[in-house]
Amino acid sequence: MTKIPPGVGPRFPQVVVLFGATGDLARRKLLPGLFHLSSAGFIPGCRIIGVSLDDLDIEGFRKAARGSLDEFSSRKVSEADWEAFANSLDYVPLAAGAGALKAAVVEAEQAFDGESRRLHYLSVPPSAALSAVRMLGEAELVDRSRIIMEKPFGTDLATAMSLNTKLHAVFDESQIFRIDHFLGKEPAQNILAFRFANGLFEPIWNRNFIDHVQIDVPETLGLGKRAGFYEQTGAFRDMVVTHLFQILAFMAMEPPTALEPSPISEEKNKVFRSMLPIEPADVVRGQYTGYRSEEGVGAESETETFIALKCAIDNWRWAGVPFYLRTGKRLAEGQRIISIAFREPPKSMFPAGSGVGAQGPDHLTFDLADASKMSLSFYGKRPGPGMRLDKLSLQFAMHDTGLIGDVLEAYERLILDAMRGDRTLFTTAEGIERLWQVSTTLLEAPPPVRFYAPGSWGPNAIHQLIAPRAWRLPFERTWRDPNRLGS
């Protein structure tokens, strides 16, 4: 088992109140993640109280939790670890009310020697979030607690402000952790290390050397049973405001005064304050054919299942550098990349037909999958007589280091950070309200949706949006297989 460095976990034992404990997210990510954090020793003590609409007893919840681990845990579950975890589980049906929840938390806290803290995780639909918050207030479980909120954080500026006002009536802003699992991934945090720790790249991270940036998160999956929810949100609200804009902030922020939550949050918010309003003319909205036939979708639905947009950051570092964002459902590939295109040098010294510039500019690419990968492409001379150039690349994968087993999954990292009170990877009320503000023009006058075929890369209009540049996906070359010798 991995040895846990001191200071990585929270100082105090934790009582986790998990709303939506029998839901899909809890089964797939939260219960396996809490099991790993507990069994690996990241938390000095942990008791988990499941809360949901299901009328279960404790044994029923433990059986459901074991099924979750057997199906979704990426790590082996030993019987000894399972027994310890099972004994830490309790369950309160939502119908039992605030009094029963308070009694369960008090009982859980009595199992610890000395002080403990509370973490409330709201893995519930947006419509149920405020009722859960009110229940926690009625149960007097606000003190010594932090609360994790799942997206979306409102659907426009007015609803976001209203939500924050109602949250702040019960919890202080310092207690609220708005979760974005994209930022919990190791590669997203690696952007900070890569940018600010390396003398090779830090000086050229600006408009003088960078031509444009692409943040591209296509998904092959459809909506499954989420079509009813998606009708109220769409790709922009579901993915761009809560995920892609957050990644953009990490990519574009100024150096913080320290790698601490408050300075990093402030630099991210400066990026958001510098963003220009999103213009409908710079947006392509799409809908895959067949979406309107899915259960819960209107026959004339204008909800987008795809969106591509161009946005700008009007500050000294990024003036004139376009940022292109794309995401959607039922696309050709599932990828998560940031691609930085560098300005091209003059080509006048190279003979005609040399191949220089034929494959576009040099790119630095971050793969935001759980296992970090990076690639730097460049032109190099082809062996042999004459001056013929080919596009080559340097690639790095976390597998190369032998440390892939130390990588925490995104939800594990974020739960641990919330327990520690580390807000570095979470969104503030100011930040989310500013993002809805710059989105207002688009939300009030969205362009019509254009249809695209499932398995494609979206509507053809995306090529006009980025012209004369080109989308990086699909890649002209594949990532090297780190398991192959000589790769």
Residue pairs with C-beta under 8 A, 6 or more apart in sequence:
1 40
1 41
2 40
2 405
2 406
4 40
4 41
4 42
8 42
8 416
9 37
9 41
9 42
9 43
9 44
9 416
9 419
9 420
10 43
10 44
10 117
10 416
10 419
10 420
10 421
11 44
12 44
12 114
12 115
12 116
12 117
13 43
13 44
13 45
13 46
13 47
13 112
13 115
13 116
13 117
14 43
14 45
14 46
14 47
14 116
14 117
14 118
14 119
14 419
15 46
15 47
15 48
15 49
15 105
15 108
15 109
15 116
15 117
15 118
15 119
16 34
16 46
16 47
16 48
16 49
16 118
16 119
16 120
16 121
17 49
17 51
17 101
17 105
17 118
17 119
17 120
17 121
17 136
17 141
18 26
18 30
18 31
18 34
18 48
18 49
18 50
18 51
18 121
18 123
19 51
19 52
19 120
19 121
19 122
19 123
19 124
19 128
19 132
20 26
20 51
20 52
20 122
20 123
20 124
20 128
21 31
21 50
21 51
21 52
21 61
21 91
21 123
22 50
22 52
22 54
22 56
22 61
22 64
23 52
23 123
23 124
25 123
25 150
26 50
26 68
26 123
27 64
27 67
27 68
27 71
27 72
28 68
28 72
29 72
29 181
29 409
29 411
30 121
30 123
30 411
30 415
31 65
31 68
31 69
32 68
32 69
32 72
32 73
32 74
33 409
33 411
33 412
33 415
34 46
34 48
34 415
35 65
35 69
35 73
35 77
35 81
35 82
35 85
36 42
36 73
36 75
36 409
36 412
37 43
37 46
37 412
37 415
37 416
38 46
38 84
38 85
38 88
39 78
39 81
39 84
39 85
42 416
43 416
43 419
45 111
45 112
45 116
46 88
47 88
47 90
47 108
47 109
47 111
47 112
48 88
48 89
48 90
49 89
49 90
49 91
49 92
49 101
49 104
49 105
49 108
50 56
50 61
50 65
50 89
50 90
50 91
50 92
51 91
51 92
51 93
51 94
51 101
51 132
52 93
52 94
53 93
53 94
53 95
54 60
54 93
55 93
55 95
56 64
56 91
56 93
57 91
58 89
58 90
58 91
60 91
61 89
61 90
61 91
62 86
62 89
65 85
65 86
65 89
66 82
66 86
69 77
69 82
70 77
74 409
90 104
90 107
90 108
92 100
92 101
92 104
94 135
97 135
98 135
98 136
98 138
98 139
99 139
101 135
101 136
101 139
101 141
102 139
102 140
102 141
105 118
105 139
105 141
109 116
115 144
116 144
117 144
117 145
117 146
117 419
118 141
118 144
118 145
118 146
119 145
119 146
119 147
119 148
119 415
119 418
119 419
120 132
120 136
120 141
120 145
120 146
120 147
120 148
121 147
121 148
121 415
122 129
122 132
122 133
122 147
122 148
122 149
122 150
123 150
124 132
124 150
125 229
126 152
129 149
129 150
129 163
130 163
130 166
130 167
133 147
133 166
133 167
133 170
133 171
134 170
136 142
136 145
136 147
136 170
137 170
142 170
142 171
142 175
145 171
145 175
146 175
146 176
146 177
146 418
146 419
146 421
147 171
147 175
147 176
147 177
148 177
148 179
148 414
148 415
148 418
149 167
149 176
149 177
149 178
149 179
150 179
151 178
151 179
151 180
151 238
151 242
152 233
152 237
152 238
152 241
152 242
153 160
153 163
153 178
153 241
153 242
153 427
153 432
154 160
154 161
154 162
154 163
154 164
154 432
154 436
155 232
155 233
155 237
156 436
156 439
156 440
156 443
157 433
157 436
157 437
157 439
157 440
160 432
160 433
160 436
161 433
164 429
164 432
164 433
167 176
168 429
173 428
173 429
174 423
176 429
177 414
177 417
177 418
177 423
177 426
178 426
178 427
178 428
178 432
179 414
179 418
179 426
180 242
180 243
180 246
180 425
180 426
180 427
181 410
181 411
181 414
182 188
182 243
182 246
182 247
182 336
182 368
182 410
183 189
183 246
183 247
183 250
183 410
183 414
183 425
183 426
184 408
184 409
184 410
184 411
184 412
184 413
184 414
184 417
184 425
185 368
185 369
185 370
185 410
185 413
186 370
186 371
186 372
186 398
186 407
186 408
186 413
187 366
187 367
187 368
187 369
187 372
187 373
188 247
188 250
188 368
188 425
189 425
190 366
190 372
190 374
191 250
191 251
191 338
191 366
192 250
192 259
192 264
194 201
194 366
194 374
195 201
195 202
195 205
196 202
196 255
201 364
204 210
204 342
205 317
206 317
206 318
207 317
207 318
207 319
207 320
207 321
208 343
209 342
209 343
210 321
210 340
210 341
210 342
210 343
211 321
211 341
211 342
211 343
211 344
211 361
211 469
212 321
212 322
212 323
212 324
212 341
212 469
213 248
213 251
213 252
213 321
213 322
213 323
213 324
213 338
213 339
213 340
213 341
214 323
214 324
214 325
214 326
214 337
214 338
214 339
214 341
214 471
214 472
215 244
215 247
215 248
215 251
215 323
215 324
215 325
215 326
215 337
215 338
216 324
216 325
216 326
216 327
216 335
216 336
216 337
216 338
216 339
216 471
216 472
216 473
217 239
217 243
217 244
217 326
217 327
217 335
217 336
217 337
217 368
218 326
218 327
218 328
218 331
218 332
218 333
218 334
218 335
218 457
218 458
218 473
219 327
219 328
219 329
219 330
219 331
219 334
220 330
220 331
220 332
220 333
220 334
221 329
221 330
221 334
222 288
222 294
222 329
222 330
222 454
223 230
223 291
223 294
223 305
223 329
225 295
227 291
227 294
227 295
227 296
227 297
228 295
228 296
228 297
230 238
230 303
230 305
231 296
231 297
231 298
231 301
231 303
233 303
234 303
234 304
234 305
234 307
235 285
235 304
235 305
235 306
235 307
235 327
235 328
235 329
236 285
236 304
236 307
236 439
236 442
236 443
239 307
239 327
240 307
240 309
240 325
240 327
241 432
241 435
241 436
241 439
242 427
243 327
244 325
244 327
245 272
245 325
245 435
246 268
246 427
247 338
247 368
248 271
248 311
248 323
248 325
249 267
249 268
249 271
249 272
249 431
250 268
251 338
251 340
252 271
252 313
252 317
252 318
252 323
253 264
253 267
253 268
253 270
253 271
254 267
254 270
254 317
255 267
256 263
256 264
256 266
256 267
257 263
259 424
260 424
261 422
261 423
261 424
262 423
264 424
265 423
265 424
265 428
265 431
268 431
269 428
269 430
269 431
269 434
270 315
271 313
271 315
272 431
272 434
272 435
272 438
273 434
274 313
274 314
274 315
274 318
275 311
275 312
275 313
275 314
275 434
275 435
275 438
276 311
276 312
276 313
276 314
276 438
277 438
277 439
277 440
277 441
278 309
278 311
278 438
278 439
278 441
278 442
279 441
279 442
280 441
280 442
280 445
280 446
280 447
281 447
282 309
282 310
282 311
282 465
283 307
283 308
283 309
283 310
283 442
283 446
283 447
284 306
284 307
284 308
284 309
284 447
284 450
284 458
284 459
284 461
284 462
284 465
285 304
285 306
285 307
285 446
285 447
285 448
285 449
285 450
286 304
286 305
286 306
286 307
286 308
286 328
286 449
286 450
286 451
286 452
286 458
286 459
287 301
287 302
287 303
287 304
287 305
287 306
287 449
287 450
287 451
287 452
288 305
288 306
288 328
288 329
288 330
288 451
288 452
288 453
288 454
289 451
289 452
289 453
289 454
290 454
291 297
291 301
291 303
291 305
292 298
292 299
292 300
292 301
297 303
302 446
302 448
302 449
303 449
304 328
304 446
304 449
305 328
305 329
305 330
306 326
306 327
306 328
306 329
306 331
306 452
306 458
306 459
307 325
307 326
307 327
307 328
308 324
308 325
308 326
308 328
308 458
308 462
308 465
308 466
309 324
309 325
309 326
309 442
309 465
310 322
310 323
310 324
310 325
310 465
310 466
311 322
311 323
311 325
312 318
312 321
312 322
312 323
313 319
313 321
313 323
324 465
324 466
324 469
324 471
326 458
326 462
326 471
326 473
328 452
328 458
330 454
330 455
331 455
331 456
331 457
331 458
332 455
332 456
332 457
332 474
333 473
333 474
335 367
335 473
336 367
336 368
336 369
337 365
337 366
337 367
337 368
337 472
337 473
338 365
338 366
338 368
339 363
339 364
339 365
339 366
339 472
340 363
340 364
340 365
341 360
341 361
341 362
341 363
341 469
341 472
342 361
342 362
342 363
342 364
343 361
344 357
344 361
344 362
347 356
347 357
350 356
350 387
350 389
351 387
354 387
354 388
354 389
355 379
355 382
355 388
355 389
355 390
356 379
356 389
359 379
359 391
359 476
360 470
362 376
362 377
362 378
362 379
363 375
363 376
363 377
363 472
364 374
364 375
364 376
365 374
365 375
365 376
365 377
365 472
366 372
366 373
366 374
367 373
367 374
367 375
367 479
370 407
370 409
370 410
371 397
371 398
371 399
371 404
371 407
372 396
372 397
372 398
372 407
373 395
373 396
373 397
373 398
373 479
374 395
374 396
375 393
375 394
375 395
375 396
375 479
376 393
376 394
376 395
377 391
377 392
377 393
378 391
378 392
378 393
378 394
379 389
379 390
379 391
379 392
380 389
380 390
380 392
381 387
381 388
381 389
381 390
382 388
382 389
382 390
391 476
391 477
393 477
395 479
395 480
397 479
397 480
397 482
398 404
398 407
399 482
399 483
400 482
408 416
413 425
414 425
414 426
417 423
417 424
417 425
417 426
418 426
450 459
450 460
450 461
451 459
452 458
452 459
457 471
457 473
457 474
462 471
463 470
463 471
480 487
481 487
